[in-house]
């Protein structure tokens, strides 16, 4: 949604300004994007033991 504006402003050397509400949404989106990696790391690093299936 903001990609074009962000690219234009970044190329022009402008600093981006987002209202507090949008900053919060962007921060939550970043956390959500990292969640899958964090969950995978927790399970892959854990020493889980399972009983035999048979």
mmCIF file of the N, C-alpha and C atoms, coordinates in Angstrom:
data_MODEL
# 
_entry.id   MODEL 
# 
loop_
_atom_site.group_PDB 
_atom_site.id 
_atom_site.type_symbol 
_atom_site.label_atom_id 
_atom_site.label_alt_id 
_atom_site.label_comp_id 
_atom_site.label_asym_id 
_atom_site.label_entity_id 
_atom_site.label_seq_id 
_atom_site.pdbx_PDB_ins_code 
_atom_site.Cartn_x 
_atom_site.Cartn_y 
_atom_site.Cartn_z 
_atom_site.occupancy 
_atom_site.B_iso_or_equiv 
_atom_site.pdbx_formal_charge 
_atom_site.auth_seq_id 
_atom_site.auth_comp_id 
_atom_site.auth_asym_id 
_atom_site.auth_atom_id 
_atom_site.pdbx_PDB_model_num 
ATOM 1   N N  . UNK A 1 1  ? 0.824  -1.192  0.000  1.00 0.00 ? 1  UNK A N  1 
ATOM 2   C CA . UNK A 1 1  ? 0.000  0.000   0.000  1.00 0.00 ? 1  UNK A CA 1 
ATOM 3   C C  . UNK A 1 1  ? 0.869  1.257   0.000  1.00 0.00 ? 1  UNK A C  1 
ATOM 4   N N  . UNK A 1 2  ? 1.896  1.240   0.817  1.00 0.00 ? 2  UNK A N  1 
ATOM 5   C CA . UNK A 1 2  ? 2.762  2.409   0.922  1.00 0.00 ? 2  UNK A CA 1 
ATOM 6   C C  . UNK A 1 2  ? 4.057  2.251   0.145  1.00 0.00 ? 2  UNK A C  1 
ATOM 7   N N  . UNK A 1 3  ? 4.212  1.132   -0.576 1.00 0.00 ? 3  UNK A N  1 
ATOM 8   C CA . UNK A 1 3  ? 5.483  0.829   -1.236 1.00 0.00 ? 3  UNK A CA 1 
ATOM 9   C C  . UNK A 1 3  ? 5.936  1.954   -2.157 1.00 0.00 ? 3  UNK A C  1 
ATOM 10  N N  . UNK A 1 4  ? 5.043  2.416   -3.031 1.00 0.00 ? 4  UNK A N  1 
ATOM 11  C CA . UNK A 1 4  ? 5.429  3.444   -3.994 1.00 0.00 ? 4  UNK A CA 1 
ATOM 12  C C  . UNK A 1 4  ? 5.864  4.738   -3.290 1.00 0.00 ? 4  UNK A C  1 
ATOM 13  N N  . UNK A 1 5  ? 5.090  5.149   -2.295 1.00 0.00 ? 5  UNK A N  1 
ATOM 14  C CA . UNK A 1 5  ? 5.437  6.359   -1.547 1.00 0.00 ? 5  UNK A CA 1 
ATOM 15  C C  . UNK A 1 5  ? 6.757  6.175   -0.810 1.00 0.00 ? 5  UNK A C  1 
ATOM 16  N N  . UNK A 1 6  ? 6.942  5.024   -0.220 1.00 0.00 ? 6  UNK A N  1 
ATOM 17  C CA . UNK A 1 6  ? 8.172  4.734   0.514  1.00 0.00 ? 6  UNK A CA 1 
ATOM 18  C C  . UNK A 1 6  ? 9.377  4.752   -0.416 1.00 0.00 ? 6  UNK A C  1 
ATOM 19  N N  . UNK A 1 7  ? 9.236  4.129   -1.590 1.00 0.00 ? 7  UNK A N  1 
ATOM 20  C CA . UNK A 1 7  ? 10.342 4.111   -2.546 1.00 0.00 ? 7  UNK A CA 1 
ATOM 21  C C  . UNK A 1 7  ? 10.674 5.510   -3.038 1.00 0.00 ? 7  UNK A C  1 
ATOM 22  N N  . UNK A 1 8  ? 9.654  6.304   -3.322 1.00 0.00 ? 8  UNK A N  1 
ATOM 23  C CA . UNK A 1 8  ? 9.896  7.681   -3.773 1.00 0.00 ? 8  UNK A CA 1 
ATOM 24  C C  . UNK A 1 8  ? 10.608 8.494   -2.700 1.00 0.00 ? 8  UNK A C  1 
ATOM 25  N N  . UNK A 1 9  ? 10.110 8.414   -1.476 1.00 0.00 ? 9  UNK A N  1 
ATOM 26  C CA . UNK A 1 9  ? 10.696 9.198   -0.394 1.00 0.00 ? 9  UNK A CA 1 
ATOM 27  C C  . UNK A 1 9  ? 12.091 8.724   -0.030 1.00 0.00 ? 9  UNK A C  1 
ATOM 28  N N  . UNK A 1 10 ? 12.321 7.420   -0.083 1.00 0.00 ? 10 UNK A N  1 
ATOM 29  C CA . UNK A 1 10 ? 13.644 6.888   0.215  1.00 0.00 ? 10 UNK A CA 1 
ATOM 30  C C  . UNK A 1 10 ? 14.644 7.337   -0.850 1.00 0.00 ? 10 UNK A C  1 
ATOM 31  N N  . UNK A 1 11 ? 14.230 7.288   -2.114 1.00 0.00 ? 11 UNK A N  1 
ATOM 32  C CA . UNK A 1 11 ? 15.108 7.717   -3.205 1.00 0.00 ? 11 UNK A CA 1 
ATOM 33  C C  . UNK A 1 11 ? 15.415 9.204   -3.103 1.00 0.00 ? 11 UNK A C  1 
ATOM 34  N N  . UNK A 1 12 ? 14.472 9.978   -2.604 1.00 0.00 ? 12 UNK A N  1 
ATOM 35  C CA . UNK A 1 12 ? 14.671 11.419  -2.473 1.00 0.00 ? 12 UNK A CA 1 
ATOM 36  C C  . UNK A 1 12 ? 15.395 11.778  -1.180 1.00 0.00 ? 12 UNK A C  1 
ATOM 37  N N  . UNK A 1 13 ? 15.661 10.789  -0.326 1.00 0.00 ? 13 UNK A N  1 
ATOM 38  C CA . UNK A 1 13 ? 16.368 11.040  0.922  1.00 0.00 ? 13 UNK A CA 1 
ATOM 39  C C  . UNK A 1 13 ? 15.480 11.603  2.017  1.00 0.00 ? 13 UNK A C  1 
ATOM 40  N N  . UNK A 1 14 ? 14.159 11.476  1.871  1.00 0.00 ? 14 UNK A N  1 
ATOM 41  C CA . UNK A 1 14 ? 13.231 11.992  2.865  1.00 0.00 ? 14 UNK A CA 1 
ATOM 42  C C  . UNK A 1 14 ? 13.040 10.978  3.986  1.00 0.00 ? 14 UNK A C  1 
ATOM 43  N N  . UNK A 1 15 ? 12.763 11.483  5.168  1.00 0.00 ? 15 UNK A N  1 
ATOM 44  C CA . UNK A 1 15 ? 12.461 10.640  6.304  1.00 0.00 ? 15 UNK A CA 1 
ATOM 45  C C  . UNK A 1 15 ? 10.965 10.352  6.298  1.00 0.00 ? 15 UNK A C  1 
ATOM 46  N N  . UNK A 1 16 ? 10.603 9.098   6.537  1.00 0.00 ? 16 UNK A N  1 
ATOM 47  C CA . UNK A 1 16 ? 9.184  8.741   6.555  1.00 0.00 ? 16 UNK A CA 1 
ATOM 48  C C  . UNK A 1 16 ? 8.570  9.102   7.892  1.00 0.00 ? 16 UNK A C  1 
ATOM 49  N N  . UNK A 1 17 ? 7.362  9.578   7.852  1.00 0.00 ? 17 UNK A N  1 
ATOM 50  C CA . UNK A 1 17 ? 6.611  9.900   9.058  1.00 0.00 ? 17 UNK A CA 1 
ATOM 51  C C  . UNK A 1 17 ? 5.312  9.110   9.032  1.00 0.00 ? 17 UNK A C  1 
ATOM 52  N N  . UNK A 1 18 ? 5.051  8.367   10.091 1.00 0.00 ? 18 UNK A N  1 
ATOM 53  C CA . UNK A 1 18 ? 3.799  7.641   10.223 1.00 0.00 ? 18 UNK A CA 1 
ATOM 54  C C  . UNK A 1 18 ? 3.147  8.060   11.535 1.00 0.00 ? 18 UNK A C  1 
ATOM 55  N N  . UNK A 1 19 ? 1.846  8.269   11.535 1.00 0.00 ? 19 UNK A N  1 
ATOM 56  C CA . UNK A 1 19 ? 1.145  8.545   12.794 1.00 0.00 ? 19 UNK A CA 1 
ATOM 57  C C  . UNK A 1 19 ? 1.303  7.366   13.759 1.00 0.00 ? 19 UNK A C  1 
ATOM 58  N N  . UNK A 1 20 ? 1.095  7.615   15.051 1.00 0.00 ? 20 UNK A N  1 
ATOM 59  C CA . UNK A 1 20 ? 1.290  6.578   16.074 1.00 0.00 ? 20 UNK A CA 1 
ATOM 60  C C  . UNK A 1 20 ? 0.473  5.325   15.782 1.00 0.00 ? 20 UNK A C  1 
ATOM 61  N N  . UNK A 1 21 ? -0.751 5.489   15.309 1.00 0.00 ? 21 UNK A N  1 
ATOM 62  C CA . UNK A 1 21 ? -1.602 4.327   15.045 1.00 0.00 ? 21 UNK A CA 1 
ATOM 63  C C  . UNK A 1 21 ? -0.973 3.433   13.975 1.00 0.00 ? 21 UNK A C  1 
ATOM 64  N N  . UNK A 1 22 ? -0.468 4.025   12.923 1.00 0.00 ? 22 UNK A N  1 
ATOM 65  C CA . UNK A 1 22 ? 0.146  3.237   11.846 1.00 0.00 ? 22 UNK A CA 1 
ATOM 66  C C  . UNK A 1 22 ? 1.463  2.621   12.290 1.00 0.00 ? 22 UNK A C  1 
ATOM 67  N N  . UNK A 1 23 ? 2.211  3.325   13.126 1.00 0.00 ? 23 UNK A N  1 
ATOM 68  C CA . UNK A 1 23 ? 3.464  2.764   13.631 1.00 0.00 ? 23 UNK A CA 1 
ATOM 69  C C  . UNK A 1 23 ? 3.180  1.491   14.424 1.00 0.00 ? 23 UNK A C  1 
ATOM 70  N N  . UNK A 1 24 ? 2.108  1.514   15.211 1.00 0.00 ? 24 UNK A N  1 
ATOM 71  C CA . UNK A 1 24 ? 1.732  0.341   15.988 1.00 0.00 ? 24 UNK A CA 1 
ATOM 72  C C  . UNK A 1 24 ? 1.356  -0.828  15.091 1.00 0.00 ? 24 UNK A C  1 
ATOM 73  N N  . UNK A 1 25 ? 0.614  -0.549  14.037 1.00 0.00 ? 25 UNK A N  1 
ATOM 74  C CA . UNK A 1 25 ? 0.209  -1.593  13.101 1.00 0.00 ? 25 UNK A CA 1 
ATOM 75  C C  . UNK A 1 25 ? 1.433  -2.174  12.402 1.00 0.00 ? 25 UNK A C  1 
ATOM 76  N N  . UNK A 1 26 ? 2.351  -1.313  11.998 1.00 0.00 ? 26 UNK A N  1 
ATOM 77  C CA . UNK A 1 26 ? 3.573  -1.774  11.324 1.00 0.00 ? 26 UNK A CA 1 
ATOM 78  C C  . UNK A 1 26 ? 4.408  -2.630  12.273 1.00 0.00 ? 26 UNK A C  1 
ATOM 79  N N  . UNK A 1 27 ? 4.495  -2.222  13.530 1.00 0.00 ? 27 UNK A N  1 
ATOM 80  C CA . UNK A 1 27 ? 5.258  -3.000  14.513 1.00 0.00 ? 27 UNK A CA 1 
ATOM 81  C C  . UNK A 1 27 ? 4.626  -4.370  14.730 1.00 0.00 ? 27 UNK A C  1 
ATOM 82  N N  . UNK A 1 28 ? 3.296  -4.423  14.828 1.00 0.00 ? 28 UNK A N  1 
ATOM 83  C CA . UNK A 1 28 ? 2.614  -5.702  15.011 1.00 0.00 ? 28 UNK A CA 1 
ATOM 84  C C  . UNK A 1 28 ? 2.784  -6.600  13.791 1.00 0.00 ? 28 UNK A C  1 
ATOM 85  N N  . UNK A 1 29 ? 2.769  -6.019  12.619 1.00 0.00 ? 29 UNK A N  1 
ATOM 86  C CA . UNK A 1 29 ? 2.961  -6.804  11.399 1.00 0.00 ? 29 UNK A CA 1 
ATOM 87  C C  . UNK A 1 29 ? 4.358  -7.415  11.383 1.00 0.00 ? 29 UNK A C  1 
ATOM 88  N N  . UNK A 1 30 ? 5.337  -6.677  11.861 1.00 0.00 ? 30 UNK A N  1 
ATOM 89  C CA . UNK A 1 30 ? 6.700  -7.205  11.936 1.00 0.00 ? 30 UNK A CA 1 
ATOM 90  C C  . UNK A 1 30 ? 6.790  -8.378  12.895 1.00 0.00 ? 30 UNK A C  1 
ATOM 91  N N  . UNK A 1 31 ? 6.124  -8.259  14.042 1.00 0.00 ? 31 UNK A N  1 
ATOM 92  C CA . UNK A 1 31 ? 6.113  -9.361  15.006 1.00 0.00 ? 31 UNK A CA 1 
ATOM 93  C C  . UNK A 1 31 ? 5.426  -10.575 14.407 1.00 0.00 ? 31 UNK A C  1 
ATOM 94  N N  . UNK A 1 32 ? 4.324  -10.355 13.719 1.00 0.00 ? 32 UNK A N  1 
ATOM 95  C CA . UNK A 1 32 ? 3.585  -11.450 13.109 1.00 0.00 ? 32 UNK A CA 1 
ATOM 96  C C  . UNK A 1 32 ? 4.443  -12.146 12.048 1.00 0.00 ? 32 UNK A C  1 
ATOM 97  N N  . UNK A 1 33 ? 5.201  -11.375 11.302 1.00 0.00 ? 33 UNK A N  1 
ATOM 98  C CA . UNK A 1 33 ? 6.053  -11.949 10.269 1.00 0.00 ? 33 UNK A CA 1 
ATOM 99  C C  . UNK A 1 33 ? 7.172  -12.802 10.823 1.00 0.00 ? 33 UNK A C  1 
ATOM 100 N N  . UNK A 1 34 ? 7.622  -12.489 12.024 1.00 0.00 ? 34 UNK A N  1 
ATOM 101 C CA . UNK A 1 34 ? 8.713  -13.251 12.645 1.00 0.00 ? 34 UNK A CA 1 
ATOM 102 C C  . UNK A 1 34 ? 8.220  -14.436 13.472 1.00 0.00 ? 34 UNK A C  1 
ATOM 103 N N  . UNK A 1 35 ? 6.924  -14.517 13.693 1.00 0.00 ? 35 UNK A N  1 
ATOM 104 C CA . UNK A 1 35 ? 6.376  -15.552 14.572 1.00 0.00 ? 35 UNK A CA 1 
ATOM 105 C C  . UNK A 1 35 ? 6.666  -16.964 14.081 1.00 0.00 ? 35 UNK A C  1 
ATOM 106 N N  . UNK A 1 36 ? 6.473  -17.220 12.799 1.00 0.00 ? 36 UNK A N  1 
ATOM 107 C CA . UNK A 1 36 ? 6.683  -18.572 12.274 1.00 0.00 ? 36 UNK A CA 1 
ATOM 108 C C  . UNK A 1 36 ? 8.122  -19.021 12.498 1.00 0.00 ? 36 UNK A C  1 
ATOM 109 N N  . UNK A 1 37 ? 9.058  -18.150 12.270 1.00 0.00 ? 37 UNK A N  1 
ATOM 110 C CA . UNK A 1 37 ? 10.470 -18.496 12.464 1.00 0.00 ? 37 UNK A CA 1 
ATOM 111 C C  . UNK A 1 37 ? 10.766 -18.768 13.934 1.00 0.00 ? 37 UNK A C  1 
ATOM 112 N N  . UNK A 1 38 ? 10.205 -17.954 14.815 1.00 0.00 ? 38 UNK A N  1 
ATOM 113 C CA . UNK A 1 38 ? 10.416 -18.157 16.250 1.00 0.00 ? 38 UNK A CA 1 
ATOM 114 C C  . UNK A 1 38 ? 9.842  -19.491 16.710 1.00 0.00 ? 38 UNK A C  1 
ATOM 115 N N  . UNK A 1 39 ? 8.622  -19.805 16.246 1.00 0.00 ? 39 UNK A N  1 
ATOM 116 C CA . UNK A 1 39 ? 7.980  -21.054 16.640 1.00 0.00 ? 39 UNK A CA 1 
ATOM 117 C C  . UNK A 1 39 ? 8.778  -22.243 16.122 1.00 0.00 ? 39 UNK A C  1 
ATOM 118 N N  . UNK A 1 40 ? 9.203  -22.195 14.870 1.00 0.00 ? 40 UNK A N  1 
ATOM 119 C CA . UNK A 1 40 ? 10.008 -23.285 14.303 1.00 0.00 ? 40 UNK A CA 1 
ATOM 120 C C  . UNK A 1 40 ? 11.292 -23.464 15.109 1.00 0.00 ? 40 UNK A C  1 
ATOM 121 N N  . UNK A 1 41 ? 11.952 -22.362 15.432 1.00 0.00 ? 41 UNK A N  1 
ATOM 122 C CA . UNK A 1 41 ? 13.205 -22.448 16.193 1.00 0.00 ? 41 UNK A CA 1 
ATOM 123 C C  . UNK A 1 41 ? 12.985 -23.075 17.560 1.00 0.00 ? 41 UNK A C  1 
ATOM 124 N N  . UNK A 1 42 ? 11.880 -22.722 18.211 1.00 0.00 ? 42 UNK A N  1 
ATOM 125 C CA . UNK A 1 42 ? 11.598 -23.289 19.533 1.00 0.00 ? 42 UNK A CA 1 
ATOM 126 C C  . UNK A 1 42 ? 11.452 -24.808 19.462 1.00 0.00 ? 42 UNK A C  1 
ATOM 127 N N  . UNK A 1 43 ? 10.707 -25.282 18.462 1.00 0.00 ? 43 UNK A N  1 
ATOM 128 C CA . UNK A 1 43 ? 10.495 -26.724 18.345 1.00 0.00 ? 43 UNK A CA 1 
ATOM 129 C C  . UNK A 1 43 ? 11.738 -27.455 17.839 1.00 0.00 ? 43 UNK A C  1 
ATOM 130 N N  . UNK A 1 44 ? 12.472 -26.856 16.927 1.00 0.00 ? 44 UNK A N  1 
ATOM 131 C CA . UNK A 1 44 ? 13.641 -27.550 16.389 1.00 0.00 ? 44 UNK A CA 1 
ATOM 132 C C  . UNK A 1 44 ? 14.787 -27.594 17.400 1.00 0.00 ? 44 UNK A C  1 
ATOM 133 N N  . UNK A 1 45 ? 14.836 -26.632 18.306 1.00 0.00 ? 45 UNK A N  1 
ATOM 134 C CA . UNK A 1 45 ? 15.893 -26.605 19.317 1.00 0.00 ? 45 UNK A CA 1 
ATOM 135 C C  . UNK A 1 45 ? 15.523 -27.379 20.579 1.00 0.00 ? 45 UNK A C  1 
ATOM 136 N N  . UNK A 1 46 ? 14.249 -27.733 20.718 1.00 0.00 ? 46 UNK A N  1 
ATOM 137 C CA . UNK A 1 46 ? 13.799 -28.431 21.922 1.00 0.00 ? 46 UNK A CA 1 
ATOM 138 C C  . UNK A 1 46 ? 14.134 -29.923 21.841 1.00 0.00 ? 46 UNK A C  1 
ATOM 139 N N  . UNK A 1 47 ? 14.373 -30.511 22.962 1.00 0.00 ? 47 UNK A N  1 
ATOM 140 C CA . UNK A 1 47 ? 14.623 -31.949 23.032 1.00 0.00 ? 47 UNK A CA 1 
ATOM 141 C C  . UNK A 1 47 ? 13.319 -32.642 23.391 1.00 0.00 ? 47 UNK A C  1 
ATOM 142 N N  . UNK A 1 48 ? 12.486 -32.849 22.396 1.00 0.00 ? 48 UNK A N  1 
ATOM 143 C CA . UNK A 1 48 ? 11.205 -33.505 22.617 1.00 0.00 ? 48 UNK A CA 1 
ATOM 144 C C  . UNK A 1 48 ? 11.366 -35.016 22.449 1.00 0.00 ? 48 UNK A C  1 
ATOM 145 N N  . UNK A 1 49 ? 10.751 -35.771 23.347 1.00 0.00 ? 49 UNK A N  1 
ATOM 146 C CA . UNK A 1 49 ? 10.823 -37.221 23.262 1.00 0.00 ? 49 UNK A CA 1 
ATOM 147 C C  . UNK A 1 49 ? 9.409  -37.751 23.094 1.00 0.00 ? 49 UNK A C  1 
ATOM 148 N N  . UNK A 1 50 ? 9.250  -38.657 22.144 1.00 0.00 ? 50 UNK A N  1 
ATOM 149 C CA . UNK A 1 50 ? 7.956  -39.240 21.856 1.00 0.00 ? 50 UNK A CA 1 
ATOM 150 C C  . UNK A 1 50 ? 8.020  -40.744 22.054 1.00 0.00 ? 50 UNK A C  1 
ATOM 151 N N  . UNK A 1 51 ? 6.883  -41.314 22.440 1.00 0.00 ? 51 UNK A N  1 
ATOM 152 C CA . UNK A 1 51 ? 6.807  -42.766 22.574 1.00 0.00 ? 51 UNK A CA 1 
ATOM 153 C C  . UNK A 1 51 ? 6.740  -43.381 21.186 1.00 0.00 ? 51 UNK A C  1 
ATOM 154 N N  . UNK A 1 52 ? 7.129  -44.653 21.089 1.00 0.00 ? 52 UNK A N  1 
ATOM 155 C CA . UNK A 1 52 ? 7.038  -45.354 19.816 1.00 0.00 ? 52 UNK A CA 1 
ATOM 156 C C  . UNK A 1 52 ? 5.579  -45.452 19.377 1.00 0.00 ? 52 UNK A C  1 
ATOM 157 N N  . UNK A 1 53 ? 5.324  -45.371 18.100 1.00 0.00 ? 53 UNK A N  1 
ATOM 158 C CA . UNK A 1 53 ? 3.967  -45.418 17.576 1.00 0.00 ? 53 UNK A CA 1 
ATOM 159 C C  . UNK A 1 53 ? 3.370  -46.819 17.656 1.00 0.00 ? 53 UNK A C  1 
ATOM 160 N N  . UNK A 1 54 ? 4.192  -47.847 17.658 1.00 0.00 ? 54 UNK A N  1 
ATOM 161 C CA . UNK A 1 54 ? 3.689  -49.241 17.677 1.00 0.00 ? 54 UNK A CA 1 
ATOM 162 C C  . UNK A 1 54 ? 3.674  -49.807 19.057 1.00 0.00 ? 54 UNK A C  1 
# 
